């Protein structure tokens, strides 16, 4: 029999394991997701990239791999915002033509992250993108 805490710990460990699996990067770009608490909105900035022969995301302008530490400042190709995860998904996947997401696993990841961001907005907790 599970207690609520032990089940939560088990599921968190499972999600952490999944977070460390390999997935191919989406050649149509990537998103930086954040919560704008003042505006009460979920935000997603889209950035273009290219994928090199080693599978690394590269700056389309320089061809150099993008650093993961956030030190490179780039201008997003688009900025999306919504009051809910569903509203944000509709903007990105239904209203934007062409859709800025090519891979289904990337789309599923974004949907999960938008729900996490929405829960953080509602609960007042910090949101950190996975």
N, CA, C and O atoms as a GROMACS GRO file, in nm:
protein
  520
    1UNK      N    1   0.084  -0.118   0.000
    1UNK     CA    2   0.000   0.000   0.000
    1UNK      C    3   0.089   0.125   0.000
    1UNK      O    4   0.187   0.133   0.074
    2UNK      N    5   0.053   0.220  -0.083
    2UNK     CA    6   0.128   0.344  -0.094
    2UNK      C    7   0.069   0.452  -0.004
    2UNK      O    8  -0.052   0.464   0.011
    3UNK      N    9   0.157   0.529   0.053
    3UNK     CA   10   0.112   0.654   0.114
    3UNK      C   11   0.125   0.761   0.008
    3UNK      O   12   0.194   0.741  -0.093
    4UNK      N   13   0.060   0.872   0.028
    4UNK     CA   14   0.066   0.980  -0.070
    4UNK      C   15   0.209   1.025  -0.094
    4UNK      O   16   0.248   1.046  -0.209
    5UNK      N   17   0.287   1.040   0.012
    5UNK     CA   18   0.425   1.086  -0.003
    5UNK      C   19   0.512   0.984  -0.076
    5UNK      O   20   0.592   1.022  -0.160
    6UNK      N   21   0.497   0.855  -0.046
    6UNK     CA   22   0.581   0.756  -0.111
    6UNK      C   23   0.544   0.744  -0.259
    6UNK      O   24   0.633   0.725  -0.342
    7UNK      N   25   0.418   0.754  -0.292
    7UNK     CA   26   0.377   0.751  -0.432
    7UNK      C   27   0.430   0.873  -0.506
    7UNK      O   28   0.479   0.862  -0.618
    8UNK      N   29   0.420   0.989  -0.443
    8UNK     CA   30   0.472   1.112  -0.505
    8UNK      C   31   0.622   1.101  -0.527
    8UNK      O   32   0.671   1.142  -0.632
    9UNK      N   33   0.694   1.047  -0.429
    9UNK     CA   34   0.839   1.030  -0.443
    9UNK      C   35   0.871   0.932  -0.556
    9UNK      O   36   0.963   0.956  -0.634
   10UNK      N   37   0.796   0.823  -0.564
   10UNK     CA   38   0.819   0.723  -0.669
   10UNK      C   39   0.793   0.783  -0.808
   10UNK      O   40   0.870   0.760  -0.901
   11UNK      N   41   0.686   0.859  -0.821
   11UNK     CA   42   0.653   0.919  -0.950
   11UNK      C   43   0.752   1.029  -0.988
   11UNK      O   44   0.784   1.045  -1.106
   12UNK      N   45   0.799   1.103  -0.890
   12UNK     CA   46   0.902   1.206  -0.917
   12UNK      C   47   1.030   1.139  -0.965
   12UNK      O   48   1.092   1.188  -1.059
   13UNK      N   49   1.068   1.030  -0.903
   13UNK     CA   50   1.189   0.958  -0.946
   13UNK      C   51   1.172   0.904  -1.087
   13UNK      O   52   1.266   0.908  -1.166
   14UNK      N   53   1.054   0.853  -1.119
   14UNK     CA   54   1.028   0.804  -1.254
   14UNK      C   55   1.038   0.917  -1.356
   14UNK      O   56   1.102   0.900  -1.460
   15UNK      N   57   0.976   1.030  -1.327
   15UNK     CA   58   0.984   1.145  -1.418
   15UNK      C   59   1.127   1.195  -1.434
   15UNK      O   60   1.168   1.231  -1.544
   16UNK      N   61   1.204   1.196  -1.326
   16UNK     CA   62   1.344   1.236  -1.334
   16UNK      C   63   1.423   1.142  -1.425
   16UNK      O   64   1.509   1.186  -1.501
   17UNK      N   65   1.392   1.013  -1.416
   17UNK     CA   66   1.458   0.915  -1.503
   17UNK      C   67   1.423   0.944  -1.649
   17UNK      O   68   1.511   0.943  -1.735
   18UNK      N   69   1.297   0.970  -1.677
   18UNK     CA   70   1.255   1.001  -1.814
   18UNK      C   71   1.318   1.131  -1.864
   18UNK      O   72   1.348   1.144  -1.983
   19UNK      N   73   1.338   1.227  -1.776
   19UNK     CA   74   1.398   1.354  -1.815
   19UNK      C   75   1.541   1.338  -1.865
   19UNK      O   76   1.591   1.423  -1.938
   20UNK      N   77   1.606   1.230  -1.826
   20UNK     CA   78   1.745   1.209  -1.865
   20UNK      C   79   1.762   1.118  -1.988
   20UNK      O   80   1.874   1.082  -2.022
   21UNK      N   81   1.651   1.082  -2.053
   21UNK     CA   82   1.663   0.998  -2.172
   21UNK      C   83   1.704   1.081  -2.293
   21UNK      O   84   1.691   1.204  -2.292
   22UNK      N   85   1.753   1.014  -2.396
   22UNK     CA   86   1.791   1.083  -2.520
   22UNK      C   87   1.665   1.109  -2.603
   22UNK      O   88   1.581   1.021  -2.621
   23UNK      N   89   1.655   1.230  -2.654
   23UNK     CA   90   1.555   1.260  -2.756
   23UNK      C   91   1.624   1.345  -2.862
   23UNK      O   92   1.712   1.425  -2.832
   24UNK      N   93   1.582   1.326  -2.986
   24UNK     CA   94   1.639   1.405  -3.094
   24UNK      C   95   1.585   1.547  -3.084
   24UNK      O   96   1.468   1.569  -3.054
   25UNK      N   97   1.671   1.644  -3.111
   25UNK     CA   98   1.630   1.784  -3.107
   25UNK      C   99   1.544   1.817  -3.228
   25UNK      O  100   1.566   1.764  -3.337
   26UNK      N  101   1.447   1.902  -3.208
   26UNK     CA  102   1.356   1.944  -3.314
   26UNK      C  103   1.427   2.043  -3.405
   26UNK      O  104   1.470   2.148  -3.359
   27UNK      N  105   1.441   2.012  -3.534
   27UNK     CA  106   1.509   2.103  -3.626
   27UNK      C  107   1.433   2.233  -3.650
   27UNK      O  108   1.488   2.328  -3.705
   28UNK      N  109   1.306   2.239  -3.609
   28UNK     CA  110   1.228   2.362  -3.626
   28UNK      C  111   1.246   2.460  -3.511
   28UNK      O  112   1.188   2.568  -3.513
   29UNK      N  113   1.326   2.423  -3.411
   29UNK     CA  114   1.357   2.517  -3.305
   29UNK      C  115   1.325   2.466  -3.167
   29UNK      O  116   1.288   2.351  -3.146
   30UNK      N  117   1.342   2.558  -3.072
   30UNK     CA  118   1.320   2.524  -2.932
   30UNK      C  119   1.247   2.640  -2.864
   30UNK      O  120   1.238   2.750  -2.918
   31UNK      N  121   1.194   2.612  -2.745
   31UNK     CA  122   1.118   2.711  -2.669
   31UNK      C  123   1.180   2.733  -2.532
   31UNK      O  124   1.228   2.639  -2.468
   32UNK      N  125   1.178   2.856  -2.488
   32UNK     CA  126   1.207   2.892  -2.350
   32UNK      C  127   1.072   2.929  -2.288
   32UNK      O  128   1.005   3.021  -2.334
   33UNK      N  129   1.036   2.856  -2.184
   33UNK     CA  130   0.904   2.873  -2.121
   33UNK      C  131   0.923   2.941  -1.986
   33UNK      O  132   1.015   2.908  -1.911
   34UNK      N  133   0.834   3.036  -1.957
   34UNK     CA  134   0.840   3.102  -1.826
   34UNK      C  135   0.701   3.152  -1.788
   34UNK      O  136   0.610   3.159  -1.870
   35UNK      N  137   0.688   3.186  -1.661
   35UNK     CA  138   0.563   3.239  -1.607
   35UNK      C  139   0.581   3.388  -1.584
   35UNK      O  140   0.676   3.430  -1.518
   36UNK      N  141   0.490   3.467  -1.637
   36UNK     CA  142   0.487   3.612  -1.611
   36UNK      C  143   0.380   3.634  -1.506
   36UNK      O  144   0.262   3.649  -1.539
   37UNK      N  145   0.420   3.638  -1.381
   37UNK     CA  146   0.324   3.648  -1.270
   37UNK      C  147   0.249   3.781  -1.270
   37UNK      O  148   0.131   3.786  -1.237
   38UNK      N  149   0.318   3.889  -1.307
   38UNK     CA  150   0.252   4.020  -1.308
   38UNK      C  151   0.137   4.023  -1.408
   38UNK      O  152   0.030   4.078  -1.380
   39UNK      N  153   0.159   3.964  -1.524
   39UNK     CA  154   0.055   3.961  -1.628
   39UNK      C  155  -0.038   3.841  -1.612
   39UNK      O  156  -0.139   3.831  -1.683
   40UNK      N  157  -0.004   3.749  -1.520
   40UNK     CA  158  -0.081   3.626  -1.499
   40UNK      C  159  -0.090   3.545  -1.629
   40UNK      O  160  -0.198   3.502  -1.670
   41UNK      N  161   0.027   3.527  -1.693
   41UNK     CA  162   0.034   3.459  -1.822
   41UNK      C  163   0.146   3.355  -1.824
   41UNK      O  164   0.245   3.366  -1.752
   42UNK      N  165   0.127   3.256  -1.906
   42UNK     CA  166   0.231   3.160  -1.940
   42UNK      C  167   0.293   3.209  -2.070
   42UNK      O  168   0.221   3.250  -2.161
   43UNK      N  169   0.425   3.204  -2.080
   43UNK     CA  170   0.493   3.256  -2.198
   43UNK      C  171   0.588   3.151  -2.255
   43UNK      O  172   0.647   3.072  -2.182
   44UNK      N  173   0.601   3.154  -2.387
   44UNK     CA  174   0.691   3.062  -2.456
   44UNK      C  175   0.758   3.138  -2.569
   44UNK      O  176   0.692   3.181  -2.665
   45UNK      N  177   0.888   3.155  -2.558
   45UNK     CA  178   0.965   3.218  -2.664
   45UNK      C  179   1.019   3.109  -2.755
   45UNK      O  180   1.078   3.012  -2.708
   46UNK      N  181   0.998   3.125  -2.886
   46UNK     CA  182   1.049   3.028  -2.983
   46UNK      C  183   1.176   3.080  -3.046
   46UNK      O  184   1.186   3.197  -3.082
   47UNK      N  185   1.274   2.991  -3.057
   47UNK     CA  186   1.404   3.023  -3.119
   47UNK      C  187   1.433   2.923  -3.228
   47UNK      O  188   1.410   2.803  -3.212
   48UNK      N  189   1.484   2.971  -3.339
   48UNK     CA  190   1.525   2.882  -3.447
   48UNK      C  191   1.660   2.820  -3.413
   48UNK      O  192   1.735   2.873  -3.331
   49UNK      N  193   1.689   2.709  -3.475
   49UNK     CA  194   1.820   2.646  -3.463
   49UNK      C  195   1.842   2.554  -3.583
   49UNK      O  196   1.749   2.523  -3.658
   50UNK      N  197   1.962   2.511  -3.598
   50UNK     CA  198   1.994   2.404  -3.691
   50UNK      C  199   2.055   2.293  -3.608
   50UNK      O  200   2.104   2.316  -3.498
   51UNK      N  201   2.052   2.172  -3.661
   51UNK     CA  202   2.109   2.058  -3.591
   51UNK      C  203   2.232   2.011  -3.670
   51UNK      O  204   2.222   1.984  -3.789
   52UNK      N  205   2.348   2.003  -3.603
   52UNK     CA  206   2.470   1.962  -3.673
   52UNK      C  207   2.480   1.810  -3.682
   52UNK      O  208   2.392   1.739  -3.633
   53UNK      N  209   2.586   1.761  -3.742
   53UNK     CA  210   2.605   1.617  -3.762
   53UNK      C  211   2.617   1.539  -3.632
   53UNK      O  212   2.591   1.418  -3.629
   54UNK      N  213   2.655   1.606  -3.523
   54UNK     CA  214   2.666   1.541  -3.392
   54UNK      C  215   2.533   1.546  -3.316
   54UNK      O  216   2.525   1.497  -3.203
   55UNK      N  217   2.429   1.605  -3.375
   55UNK     CA  218   2.299   1.616  -3.310
   55UNK      C  219   2.288   1.733  -3.215
   55UNK      O  220   2.195   1.737  -3.133
   56UNK      N  221   2.380   1.829  -3.223
   56UNK     CA  222   2.378   1.946  -3.135
   56UNK      C  223   2.300   2.060  -3.199
   56UNK      O  224   2.308   2.081  -3.320
   57UNK      N  225   2.226   2.133  -3.117
   57UNK     CA  226   2.156   2.253  -3.165
   57UNK      C  227   2.258   2.363  -3.187
   57UNK      O  228   2.341   2.391  -3.100
   58UNK      N  229   2.251   2.426  -3.304
   58UNK     CA  230   2.348   2.530  -3.339
   58UNK      C  231   2.276   2.658  -3.376
   58UNK      O  232   2.162   2.657  -3.423
   59UNK      N  233   2.344   2.769  -3.355
   59UNK     CA  234   2.295   2.899  -3.396
   59UNK      C  235   2.292   2.902  -3.548
   59UNK      O  236   2.396   2.881  -3.611
   60UNK      N  237   2.176   2.929  -3.610
   60UNK     CA  238   2.168   2.930  -3.756
   60UNK      C  239   2.256   3.037  -3.820
   60UNK      O  240   2.296   3.023  -3.936
   61UNK      N  241   2.287   3.143  -3.746
   61UNK     CA  242   2.368   3.251  -3.801
   61UNK      C  243   2.517   3.219  -3.798
   61UNK      O  244   2.589   3.254  -3.892
   62UNK      N  245   2.563   3.153  -3.691
   62UNK     CA  246   2.707   3.127  -3.677
   62UNK      C  247   2.744   2.983  -3.705
   62UNK      O  248   2.860   2.954  -3.736
   63UNK      N  249   2.648   2.891  -3.693
   63UNK     CA  250   2.677   2.749  -3.707
   63UNK      C  251   2.741   2.688  -3.584
   63UNK      O  252   2.771   2.569  -3.582
   64UNK      N  253   2.762   2.768  -3.480
   64UNK     CA  254   2.825   2.720  -3.357
   64UNK      C  255   2.721   2.660  -3.263
   64UNK      O  256   2.608   2.708  -3.257
   65UNK      N  257   2.759   2.554  -3.188
   65UNK     CA  258   2.665   2.494  -3.093
   65UNK      C  259   2.615   2.597  -2.991
   65UNK      O  260   2.691   2.683  -2.944
   66UNK      N  261   2.487   2.586  -2.958
   66UNK     CA  262   2.427   2.676  -2.860
   66UNK      C  263   2.465   2.631  -2.720
   66UNK      O  264   2.452   2.513  -2.688
   67UNK      N  265   2.514   2.723  -2.635
   67UNK     CA  266   2.548   2.686  -2.497
   67UNK      C  267   2.421   2.659  -2.416
   67UNK      O  268   2.318   2.722  -2.439
   68UNK      N  269   2.430   2.568  -2.324
   68UNK     CA  270   2.314   2.532  -2.240
   68UNK      C  271   2.303   2.619  -2.116
   68UNK      O  272   2.204   2.610  -2.043
   69UNK      N  273   2.402   2.704  -2.091
   69UNK     CA  274   2.402   2.781  -1.968
   69UNK      C  275   2.330   2.915  -1.979
   69UNK      O  276   2.328   2.992  -1.883
   70UNK      N  277   2.269   2.944  -2.095
   70UNK     CA  278   2.194   3.067  -2.111
   70UNK      C  279   2.278   3.190  -2.134
   70UNK      O  280   2.227   3.302  -2.128
   71UNK      N  281   2.408   3.173  -2.160
   71UNK     CA  282   2.496   3.288  -2.177
   71UNK      C  283   2.476   3.359  -2.310
   71UNK      O  284   2.507   3.478  -2.323
   72UNK      N  285   2.425   3.289  -2.411
   72UNK     CA  286   2.402   3.349  -2.541
   72UNK      C  287   2.267   3.419  -2.542
   72UNK      O  288   2.165   3.357  -2.511
   73UNK      N  289   2.265   3.545  -2.577
   73UNK     CA  290   2.140   3.620  -2.584
   73UNK      C  291   2.095   3.627  -2.729
   73UNK      O  292   2.165   3.683  -2.814
   74UNK      N  293   1.980   3.570  -2.757
   74UNK     CA  294   1.926   3.568  -2.893
   74UNK      C  295   1.789   3.632  -2.893
   74UNK      O  296   1.725   3.645  -2.789
   75UNK      N  297   1.745   3.673  -3.010
   75UNK     CA  298   1.613   3.730  -3.026
   75UNK      C  299   1.519   3.617  -3.068
   75UNK      O  300   1.548   3.547  -3.164
   76UNK      N  301   1.407   3.600  -2.998
   76UNK     CA  302   1.315   3.492  -3.035
   76UNK      C  303   1.251   3.519  -3.172
   76UNK      O  304   1.232   3.634  -3.211
   77UNK      N  305   1.219   3.412  -3.242
   77UNK     CA  306   1.148   3.425  -3.369
   77UNK      C  307   1.001   3.454  -3.347
   77UNK      O  308   0.934   3.512  -3.433
   78UNK      N  309   0.949   3.415  -3.230
   78UNK     CA  310   0.810   3.442  -3.194
   78UNK      C  311   0.796   3.432  -3.042
   78UNK      O  312   0.870   3.357  -2.978
   79UNK      N  313   0.702   3.506  -2.986
   79UNK     CA  314   0.672   3.497  -2.844
   79UNK      C  315   0.522   3.470  -2.832
   79UNK      O  316   0.440   3.543  -2.887
   80UNK      N  317   0.490   3.364  -2.761
   80UNK     CA  318   0.352   3.324  -2.740
   80UNK      C  319   0.319   3.342  -2.592
   80UNK      O  320   0.405   3.324  -2.507
   81UNK      N  321   0.194   3.378  -2.562
   81UNK     CA  322   0.151   3.383  -2.423
   81UNK      C  323   0.004   3.347  -2.414
   81UNK      O  324  -0.073   3.370  -2.507
   82UNK      N  325  -0.031   3.290  -2.301
   82UNK     CA  326  -0.170   3.250  -2.280
   82UNK      C  327  -0.200   3.244  -2.132
   82UNK      O  328  -0.110   3.241  -2.048
   83UNK      N  329  -0.329   3.242  -2.102
   83UNK     CA  330  -0.372   3.234  -1.963
   83UNK      C  331  -0.370   3.092  -1.911
   83UNK      O  332  -0.359   3.070  -1.791
   84UNK      N  333  -0.381   2.996  -2.002
   84UNK     CA  334  -0.380   2.855  -1.963
   84UNK      C  335  -0.290   2.776  -2.059
   84UNK      O  336  -0.252   2.825  -2.165
   85UNK      N  337  -0.258   2.654  -2.018
   85UNK     CA  338  -0.179   2.566  -2.104
   85UNK      C  339  -0.254   2.538  -2.234
   85UNK      O  340  -0.194   2.533  -2.341
   86UNK      N  341  -0.383   2.518  -2.224
   86UNK     CA  342  -0.463   2.488  -2.343
   86UNK      C  343  -0.461   2.606  -2.440
   86UNK      O  344  -0.446   2.587  -2.561
   87UNK      N  345  -0.477   2.726  -2.388
   87UNK     CA  346  -0.476   2.844  -2.475
   87UNK      C  347  -0.340   2.859  -2.546
   87UNK      O  348  -0.335   2.892  -2.664
   88UNK      N  349  -0.233   2.833  -2.473
   88UNK     CA  350  -0.100   2.842  -2.531
   88UNK      C  351  -0.080   2.735  -2.639
   88UNK      O  352  -0.025   2.763  -2.745
   89UNK      N  353  -0.126   2.613  -2.613
   89UNK     CA  354  -0.116   2.506  -2.713
   89UNK      C  355  -0.196   2.539  -2.839
   89UNK      O  356  -0.150   2.512  -2.950
   90UNK      N  357  -0.313   2.596  -2.824
   90UNK     CA  358  -0.394   2.632  -2.941
   90UNK      C  359  -0.322   2.737  -3.025
   90UNK      O  360  -0.321   2.728  -3.148
   91UNK      N  361  -0.263   2.835  -2.959
   91UNK     CA  362  -0.188   2.939  -3.033
   91UNK      C  363  -0.074   2.878  -3.113
   91UNK      O  364  -0.057   2.910  -3.231
   92UNK      N  365   0.002   2.790  -3.050
   92UNK     CA  366   0.122   2.737  -3.115
   92UNK      C  367   0.089   2.629  -3.218
   92UNK      O  368   0.141   2.633  -3.329
   93UNK      N  369   0.004   2.533  -3.182
   93UNK     CA  370  -0.017   2.416  -3.267
   93UNK      C  371  -0.132   2.430  -3.365
   93UNK      O  372  -0.135   2.359  -3.466
   94UNK      N  373  -0.225   2.520  -3.339
   94UNK     CA  374  -0.339   2.533  -3.428
   94UNK      C  375  -0.341   2.665  -3.504
   94UNK      O  376  -0.373   2.667  -3.623
   95UNK      N  377  -0.307   2.775  -3.438
   95UNK     CA  378  -0.320   2.907  -3.500
   95UNK      C  379  -0.196   2.950  -3.577
   95UNK      O  380  -0.206   3.034  -3.667
   96UNK      N  381  -0.080   2.896  -3.545
   96UNK     CA  382   0.043   2.939  -3.610
   96UNK      C  383   0.070   2.850  -3.732
   96UNK      O  384   0.081   2.728  -3.720
   97UNK      N  385   0.082   2.913  -3.847
   97UNK     CA  386   0.109   2.842  -3.971
   97UNK      C  387   0.234   2.900  -4.035
   97UNK      O  388   0.239   3.021  -4.056
   98UNK      N  389   0.334   2.822  -4.068
   98UNK     CA  390   0.343   2.680  -4.033
   98UNK      C  391   0.371   2.663  -3.884
   98UNK      O  392   0.426   2.751  -3.818
   99UNK      N  393   0.331   2.548  -3.833
   99UNK     CA  394   0.354   2.517  -3.692
   99UNK      C  395   0.504   2.515  -3.664
   99UNK      O  396   0.579   2.455  -3.740
  100UNK      N  397   0.548   2.580  -3.558
  100UNK     CA  398   0.692   2.586  -3.528
  100UNK      C  399   0.747   2.461  -3.460
  100UNK      O  400   0.859   2.463  -3.408
  101UNK      N  401   0.671   2.352  -3.461
  101UNK     CA  402   0.715   2.227  -3.400
  101UNK      C  403   0.698   2.115  -3.503
  101UNK      O  404   0.590   2.097  -3.558
  102UNK      N  405   0.805   2.041  -3.528
  102UNK     CA  406   0.801   1.934  -3.627
  102UNK      C  407   0.782   1.796  -3.563
  102UNK      O  408   0.713   1.711  -3.619
  103UNK      N  409   0.843   1.774  -3.446
  103UNK     CA  410   0.844   1.641  -3.386
  103UNK      C  411   0.732   1.625  -3.283
  103UNK      O  412   0.709   1.714  -3.201
  104UNK      N  413   0.663   1.511  -3.289
  104UNK     CA  414   0.554   1.485  -3.195
  104UNK      C  415   0.603   1.476  -3.051
  104UNK      O  416   0.532   1.520  -2.960
  105UNK      N  417   0.722   1.420  -3.028
  105UNK     CA  418   0.770   1.412  -2.890
  105UNK      C  419   0.799   1.552  -2.835
  105UNK      O  420   0.786   1.575  -2.714
  106UNK      N  421   0.838   1.644  -2.922
  106UNK     CA  422   0.859   1.783  -2.879
  106UNK      C  423   0.725   1.847  -2.844
  106UNK      O  424   0.714   1.920  -2.745
  107UNK      N  425   0.623   1.820  -2.925
  107UNK     CA  426   0.490   1.874  -2.897
  107UNK      C  427   0.436   1.821  -2.764
  107UNK      O  428   0.378   1.896  -2.685
  108UNK      N  429   0.455   1.692  -2.740
  108UNK     CA  430   0.409   1.632  -2.614
  108UNK      C  431   0.484   1.693  -2.495
  108UNK      O  432   0.424   1.724  -2.392
  109UNK      N  433   0.614   1.711  -2.510
  109UNK     CA  434   0.695   1.774  -2.406
  109UNK      C  435   0.643   1.915  -2.376
  109UNK      O  436   0.626   1.951  -2.259
  110UNK      N  437   0.617   1.993  -2.480
  110UNK     CA  438   0.567   2.130  -2.459
  110UNK      C  439   0.435   2.129  -2.386
  110UNK      O  440   0.414   2.209  -2.294
  111UNK      N  441   0.344   2.041  -2.424
  111UNK     CA  442   0.216   2.031  -2.355
  111UNK      C  443   0.233   2.003  -2.206
  111UNK      O  444   0.168   2.064  -2.122
  112UNK      N  445   0.323   1.909  -2.174
  112UNK     CA  446   0.349   1.878  -2.032
  112UNK      C  447   0.407   1.998  -1.960
  112UNK      O  448   0.367   2.030  -1.847
  113UNK      N  449   0.501   2.067  -2.025
  113UNK     CA  450   0.564   2.183  -1.961
  113UNK      C  451   0.465   2.297  -1.943
  113UNK      O  452   0.469   2.366  -1.841
  114UNK      N  453   0.377   2.317  -2.038
  114UNK     CA  454   0.277   2.424  -2.024
  114UNK      C  455   0.184   2.396  -1.907
  114UNK      O  456   0.145   2.488  -1.835
  115UNK      N  457   0.147   2.270  -1.887
  115UNK     CA  458   0.063   2.233  -1.772
  115UNK      C  459   0.140   2.258  -1.642
  115UNK      O  460   0.085   2.311  -1.546
  116UNK      N  461   0.268   2.220  -1.639
  116UNK     CA  462   0.350   2.245  -1.519
  116UNK      C  463   0.360   2.395  -1.491
  116UNK      O  464   0.351   2.437  -1.376
  117UNK      N  465   0.378   2.475  -1.596
  117UNK     CA  466   0.386   2.620  -1.578
  117UNK      C  467   0.254   2.676  -1.528
  117UNK      O  468   0.252   2.763  -1.441
  118UNK      N  469   0.143   2.625  -1.581
  118UNK     CA  470   0.012   2.670  -1.535
  118UNK      C  471  -0.009   2.636  -1.387
  118UNK      O  472  -0.060   2.718  -1.311
  119UNK      N  473   0.029   2.515  -1.347
  119UNK     CA  474   0.016   2.476  -1.206
  119UNK      C  475   0.102   2.565  -1.117
  119UNK      O  476   0.061   2.601  -1.007
  120UNK      N  477   0.221   2.600  -1.163
  120UNK     CA  478   0.308   2.689  -1.086
  120UNK      C  479   0.245   2.828  -1.074
  120UNK      O  480   0.251   2.890  -0.968
  121UNK      N  481   0.186   2.876  -1.182
  121UNK     CA  482   0.119   3.007  -1.178
  121UNK      C  483   0.004   3.005  -1.078
  121UNK      O  484  -0.012   3.098  -0.999
  122UNK      N  485  -0.074   2.899  -1.080
  122UNK     CA  486  -0.190   2.890  -0.991
  122UNK      C  487  -0.151   2.873  -0.845
  122UNK      O  488  -0.216   2.927  -0.756
  123UNK      N  489  -0.044   2.799  -0.821
  123UNK     CA  490  -0.004   2.768  -0.683
  123UNK      C  491   0.092   2.869  -0.623
  123UNK      O  492   0.116   2.870  -0.502
  124UNK      N  493   0.149   2.956  -0.709
  124UNK     CA  494   0.248   3.051  -0.661
  124UNK      C  495   0.387   2.992  -0.649
  124UNK      O  496   0.480   3.060  -0.604
  125UNK      N  497   0.403   2.865  -0.690
  125UNK     CA  498   0.535   2.803  -0.684
  125UNK      C  499   0.621   2.847  -0.801
  125UNK      O  500   0.572   2.897  -0.902
  126UNK      N  501   0.752   2.826  -0.785
  126UNK     CA  502   0.846   2.859  -0.891
  126UNK      C  503   0.833   2.758  -1.004
  126UNK      O  504   0.813   2.639  -0.980
  127UNK      N  505   0.844   2.805  -1.128
  127UNK     CA  506   0.845   2.716  -1.244
  127UNK      C  507   0.987   2.711  -1.301
  127UNK      O  508   1.047   2.814  -1.330
  128UNK      N  509   1.038   2.590  -1.315
  128UNK     CA  510   1.168   2.567  -1.379
  128UNK      C  511   1.145   2.469  -1.492
  128UNK      O  512   1.098   2.357  -1.470
  129UNK      N  513   1.178   2.510  -1.612
  129UNK     CA  514   1.158   2.425  -1.730
  129UNK      C  515   1.245   2.301  -1.722
  129UNK      O  516   1.363   2.309  -1.689
  130UNK      N  517   1.186   2.186  -1.753
  130UNK     CA  518   1.258   2.058  -1.751
  130UNK      C  519   1.344   2.045  -1.877
  130UNK      O  520   1.412   1.944  -1.895
   0.00000   0.00000   0.00000
